Amino acid sequence: MHKPLLVTDFLDRARRHYGEEEAVVATTGERYTYAEFGDRADRFAAALQAHGIEKGDRVAVLDPNTHYHLEAAYGITQLGAIHTPLNYRLVPDDFEYILNDAGVDAIFADSEYTGKIEPIRDGVPTDLFVTDDPSAVDSEEGSEWIDAEDFLDIDADYDRPEMDEDEIITINYTSGTTGDPKGVCRTHRCESIHAYLACAHQEIRDDDVYLWTLPMFHVNGWGHIFAITGMGAKHVCTRGAKAETIFEAIPAEDVSYFCAAPTVLKSLTDYHAEHEPETTGANDLRAATAGAAPPEATIRTLENDFDWRLKHVYGATETGPLITTSDARRYFAEDDPDRFAVKKRQGLGYLGTEIRVVDENGGDVPADDASIGEIVVRGNQVMDGYWEKPEATEEAFSDRIEGYYHTGDLATVDERGMLSIQDRKKDIIISGGENISSLELEDTLFEHPEITDVAVIPSPSEEWGETPKAYVVPASGDPDDPGVTVEGIEEFCRERLAGYKIVRRVEFVSELPTTATGKIQKFELRQEEWQDEERMVGEG
């Protein structure tokens, strides 16, 4: 039998079986059952439909982890429209590019972020603007925002169209190796299968209490918008990931599971060392982190002192994101101190996911944990392609070997098939869980009148894992008298880029290392910068 896999099934199931159970704890204190959550999602869909939104239209959501984001995501997808979540840390120019690139027809924006939309709203195709608090919007006359509760003050009936599992249902924008973000297109099918895999490998159950510290815009919260809902578990919403807020919520809501970047985990250990808050409620607690592992000292503190169980996973926006896990408990006893070495690895492939580490000719590297190749992947959770970028899509799936998504991460693999990332092929810096394009930073710095040449690389950071560092050739030609300060460069970036992208480390040099053809040899700079580290990717 073939039954289409649709993301609408997740809320449908929760309403059917858990209608009277608590579904969502809002940041404002309201609590909604699955019946109430479903009704609000229906009314969001009905309101969009009343304003002319149809199947295939793109609807953006610019929102921290509030109940409105969950309601909007399901309201949008129940119409067959395409949920397009936005990174709230970006700047107006970024939003203008994305809204135009995706051809977004409507946007819900939290009132904290409407100020980033107002300056560009006349330059985007969007004509429907909804927010939780219009009175907080500093808008010009005629630039109206609809109050979200007024928007939802409508009969819940709407026409749900027929949908196919191979239709695009979400677009997630990611920083690429060029300055322009790319829209990662994900179908009903790949979202559904990824959610099933998350339920299995992340052990999601109906009695879980999930704390939303991971941004919902990050690949739909790593698919947890769907997985947590479908299993009938409870969502506890937060506005951000402050250590104090997390520690308050854990015992208050009996949190059993949350996801966080290594930097957030580090902030929790630092906060705990100073304030000694309770680390658990009535439930056992597991935490998931992704990408390059936290330092071993952080893992030890979380497991030995906090009594949490850490699950280290790996992936990319284009891959679902989750494709591997280091949670291989047959490899170690729960009290085995050697388990930390396993947990630091990126690990084994998820069910139904084919992971390979290949050399430049597309052949598998030896499983000797020493030979380095690029991680490539095939799986049902991998993206359909980039929005209206066929050439970029073709390159992503055909560089070293046909038919696999090429991650750009360079790794070794051991005899058990466990991956360990060593370096990156792409010009990407991952700082605090956010992707930053080195080329975008270089393009920005090239605009500075006192800069003649520049190369940006990742620099190791105890706090962020990695942070951008710029090697700058000043227009003066004299590194000792460059005509600009590090603070001046930082301010120049701040005026043009999102805060997390700002270059804060600068080294003035008389020239950059180049090949015979004049190409900058960033690898030399990275080797020098990372010479005291075990590998050339950050931990933090």
N, C-alpha and C positions, 0 to 999 in steps of 0.2 A: 504494500500500500504506500502511496505517496501522499503525504499531507504537507502543504506549503508551510515553511518555517517563517513566521511573522512575529515582529517584535511586539505587536499588540497582544499576542497570546500571554505575555507575562503578567500584565495587569488584569487581563480577563481571568486568568487562573486565580490570582490572589483575591479578586473580588468574589469569585465563585466559592472558594473554600475558606477564606479568612476575612470575610466581609465585616464581621463585628470585632475583629482583632485590631489592636493599635498598629498603624502603618507608618505614620510620620510624626515626629516630634519637631515642630517648627522652631526656628531661631527666636521667634517672637512669643513662644510659650504655648501656642495652640497645639492641640493633639488631634490627629485625624485617624479614623479607622480606615480600613481598605475600602469600605463602602463610600465613605465621605471623600477619600482621596480620588476614587474612581469617578464620583459625581463631579468633582471639581475639574478633573481631566476632561470629562465629557463636555462640561460647559466651556472649557477653554477651546475645545474643538468646535463646538457650536458657534462660539463668538468669532473664531477665525473664519469659519465658513460663511457666517453672516457678513463678514467684511470682504468676501470674494476670494479667500484663499482656497486653492484647490489642490488635488493630488499633483505631486511633482513640484509645487512651489517651494521655495526655500524660506524658512523662518528661522531667524537668528535668536539666540538666547545669550544675553550678557548678564551673568548673574553669579554671585558666590553660591555657596551650597545651601540655598533656601528651599522651602517647600514649593515655591513658585517654579523653580527650575524643573523639579520632578513633574509637576502638573503640566508645564509647558511641553516637556519632552513627549509625554504621552498624548497630550491634546494634539500636538503637531502630527505625530506618527499615526494617530487614529484616523486622520484625514488622508494618509498616504503622502502628506507633505514631508519635506526633508528637514529634519532637525539639524541646525547649524550652530553649535555652541561656540562661543567666542572666549578667548583668553582675556580676562579682565585686566591683566597687567600690561596690555599693549597700549599704544598711544593712538590718537585720532587718525593719523595718516595710515596706520596699519589697518584700522577698522574701515577706512574709506576704500582701501585696496580690496579687502576681503569681501565687503558688502557688494562691491561692484563685480568682483571676479565671480562670486556665486550668484549674482543677480538676485539678491535677497529682497523678498516682497514685504516682509514684516519683521519687527524686532520687539522682543520683550527685554527691557533693560532694568536692572535694579537701580533705584534712585541714586545710589552711591556712584554709579558709573554713567549716568545719563550725560554728565558734563563732558564725557569723551565722545559722545555721539552728536551733541548739539552743534559743534563747530563744522561738522562735515555732512549734516543731514541734507543740505541742498545739493550735495554732489553725489548722492547715492540713489539707487532706484527704489529704495524703501519708502512707502507712504503710509504705513501703519505703525505707530509707536505706542507701546504700552509700558507702564512702569508701576511699581508698588506705591509710589508717593509722588504724584505730580507737583505737589506744593514745594517739594525740595529741588525741583528742576529750575535752573537758572536759564530760562528760555526767552527768546524774543517773541513779540506779539505775533500770533499766527502759527507759532511752532508748538502745536498742541500735543500733549501726551495724555493718553487715556489711563485713568485710574484702573488698576488691575481688578479690584473688587467690583467696580462698575462694569468692567469688561466681562466679568464672570456672572453678572446679574442677568442671566438669560436662561431660557429653558434648555435643559440638558440634551434635548433631541438633536441629532445631527445625522447626516447620511454618510456612513462609512463605505468608501468605495471598495471594489474588488482590488486586491493587491496580490502581487506575485513575489515569491521569495528572492528573485533575482533583481528586483528593482532597488534602486538606491534609496536609503531611508535616513542616513546621516552623512554629513560632510564635516570632517574634523580638520581644521587647518593646522599645519605644522611648519616650523621654520625649516627651510631646506639649505642646501649648500650655496644657494644664491639668495639675494635679498628678498625676492618675492616668495611669500608663503605659498604652499601648495595645498589644495583641498583633497584630503584623503576620502575617497568614496567607499562607503560601506553599505552593503545590501542587508535586507532582512535576514538572509540566510547566514551571512558571515557574523552578523551581530548575535543571532540566535545561537549558533554553534559556539561562539566564543563564550556566551553566557553559560551554556551547559558545561563547558570546560572549566570555567571559573568556579561553578558550583562544585564540581568534582575535586579539582586540585586545591581550591581554597576552602573546601569543606563547609560550604554555606548550607545552613539548615533553617527550618522555619522558626526555631526559637533563638536565632541569632539577633543580637542588637548591634547594628552597624553604625559606627560613628563616622560621619562624612568629614574627614580631614583632608582627603584627596580631592582636588578640584573636579567638579562634575564635567568641566570642559575638557579634561584630559581623557580623550577617547571615551567619552561618556562615562567618566569615572571608572576607567578600566572595565567597562561593561557592567559595573555594579548597579547602575540605574535599572538594568534589566534583571540581573541575577538575584539581587536582594529582593526585588519586587516579586519575581516569579516564584521564589521559594516561600513567600509569605512572611519574610523576616521584617524587622523594624528598622526604619531609617531614622537616625538622629542627626538633624541638620546643624551645621555650624557656619559661621561667617569667618572662614580662614582656619588657620592651624596654630593658634597660640598655645604654648605649653600650659599656661594656667587654665585656659578654657578646656583643654583636653583632659587634664587631671581632675577638673571639677565634674566633667561629664561622665567619666568612667565609673565612679562609684554611684553617682546620682542616677544614672540610667542603666547600671549594670551592663556596661558595654562588653561585648564578647569578641569584637573583631573591628579592626580599622586598618587602613592602608596609609603609608606615609613615605615621603622621600627620605633618604638617609639624613639629610640636614634637619628634618623635623625630629627624627629619632634622637639625633645629637642634642637638639634643643631640649628634649624631654629629660635626657640624662643630666644635662647641666642644671635644669630647673629643679630636678629632684635632689641633686646634691646640695642645693641651697635651702630648699623649702621642705623636703621630705613629705610630700603629699601621699595619700593612699594610691596604690597602683592598680588595684582591682576592686571590683564590686562583688556581687554574688556569683558572677560567672567567671569561668576561666577565660583568659584573654589571649588571643593570637594577633600578631601584627604582621602585615606584609609590606615589604619594601622592594624596590625594583632597580634594575640597571646595575651600575657598579655598587658593590656591597658597601655597607657601613664599615668603619674600622672594627677590628676584632674586639677592641675594648668596649665599644658601644654594644655589640652583640652580647658580650658576656654580662654587661650590666643589665640589659633587658631580660635576659633569661635567668641569670643567677640571682639578681637583686629584686627585679620587678616581678619575677615569676610569670613572665610572658613567654610565648613560643613564637619565634620569628620565622617567617616564611619569606625566603628571598626568591623573587621571580624576575623575569627579564622579557623584554620585547621592545616594540616601537609602535608609534601611531599607526603605521602602515600594516602592522601584523596583528592588530586586534585590541590591545597590544600583546597580551600574555602568550608566550610560546615555550618558556622553559621554567623549571622550578628546581631549587636545590633542596626541597623538602623530601629527601630520600631517606626515610628513617630506618630502612633495613641496612643502611651503611654505617649506622652508629647507634649506640645506646643513648637514652635520653640524658644520662648523667655523664656521658663520655666527653671529656674536655676536647677530644679531637673533632667533635662535631662542628666546631666553629670553622675549621678549615674547609669542611664540606659546604657549610652554609654561605661561605664567602664566594663560592663558585656560582656561575650563572645556571649550571645544572643540566638536567635532563629535559628532553622535549615533552611537551604536553601530549596527551592522548591524540592520536590522529595527526600529529604534527611531525613533519620530516625536517630534521635539522642536519645540516652538513657544514663542515669547515673545509673550504676548498682553496687550492692554490691559484695562481694567476691563469693557469690553463684549464681551470674547472675541475681538476682532479682532487680527490679527498686527501688531505694531509694525513700523515701517520698519526695513529692514536697513541702518541708518546708523551703527551703533555708538554712538548717542547716546540714542535713545528707549528708555525703560525700561518693561518689562512683566514679568509673572510667567512663570516657566518652567513649562510643562505638558508632560506626556509620555504617550505611548501605546506599549506594547511588551509582548512576550510574557513579559518578565522582571518586569513590574510585579505587585504583590501582588494576591491575590484579594480582600482586604478586611481589616478589623479584627475580631479575635475577639469575637463577640457584641456588636458595636457598629454596628448597621446605620445609625444616624443619622450617626455620624462617618464611616462609609464613604461614604455618599451625599454628604456635604459635600465630602469629599476629591476626589470625582470629578465634581463638578457646580458648583463655585463660580462661575468665570468662563465656563466652557465645558463642555458635557456630554461625558462619555466620556474625559476626560483626568485623570490624577492631577495635582493642583496641589501643586507643591513648596513654595510659600511663599517661594522665592528670587526676587529681582527682578534682572533682567539686561538687558544690551543684546545685540544680535546684529549681526555685520558682514555684508558682501556675500557672504562665503563660507559664511555660516551658522554661524560660530564664536561661541559664547556667552562672555560675560564678566559674572560676578555683580557687582552693585553694592551690593545692600542685601538685607534680609530683610523679608518681610511678617509672618511669624509671630513670636511672642514667644519666640524660641529663641536661646540663646547657644551657640556651638560653641567649646568651650575644650579645647584639646589633643585634638581629635577626638571629644570627648564632647558629646552634646546636653544642655543644661540649660534647664529651663523657667523663664523669668522669673516666671511667675505662681506656680509652686511656691515660689520663694524669697520672693516677696511675701507669700504666705499664711503662710509660716513666720515672717517678721519681724513680721507683724501681731500675732503671739502675744506679742511682747515687751512687757512692761508700760510701758516707757519710750518706745515708738514709737506715734505717732498716725497717721501716714500714710507711705507708702513707694512708690517706683517703682524697679524694677530694670531696667537696660539692659546691653548688652554694652559693655565698654570695651576699647580697643585694648591688646594686650599683646605685647611683643616675644617673650616666652617661649612663651605659650600661644595666640597669635593673637587671642583674645578672653578676657576674664575678667569675671565679674559685678561690676557697680558698683551700689550702692544709694544713692539719694537719699532721705534720712530726715528726716521732720518729727518732732522729738522731742516727747514729751508735755509737756515743760517749756515748749515754745513758743520757746525760746531756742537757736539753733544754736551760740552760743558757750558755752553751759552746758547741754548736752543731757541730762545725768544718766546717760549711758552712753558707754562708750568704743568705739572701733573694735575693740579687742581683745575687749571684752565681747560685741559683736555676733558676732564671728568664733567665739567659744566657744559662744554660744547656737546658732549654725548647726551647729557641729561635733557637738553633742549630738543633733541631729535629722536631719541630712542626710549623704549620702555625702561623703567628703572633697573630691572634685573639684567639688562644688556650692557650697562655702562662699564666702560673700561676704567678700572681703578689702579691697575698696575701698568707702569710705563717705564721702558728703558730706552734712553736716547742713545743712538749709535751713529757712527759716521757712514756705515754702509750695511746692507743686508747680504747674507751669503746667497750666491746665485750659481746656477749652472752655467755652462759655456754659452748656452743660448739665452741667458739672462733671466731664467725662471727662478724665483725665490725658493730657496731650499728650506722650507719650514721644518722639515724633519730634523735638520741640524739644530735649529732653535729648540725644538721639543726635546731632543736628546739632552741638550745642555740643561734645560729647565727641569727635566724629570730624572736627572742622573742619580739622585738620592732615593728614588722611589722604586718599588718592586716592579711596577708596570706603568705604562704611559696612559692610564686612565685614572680619574679621581676617585677617591673614597671620602666620604664625608657625611 
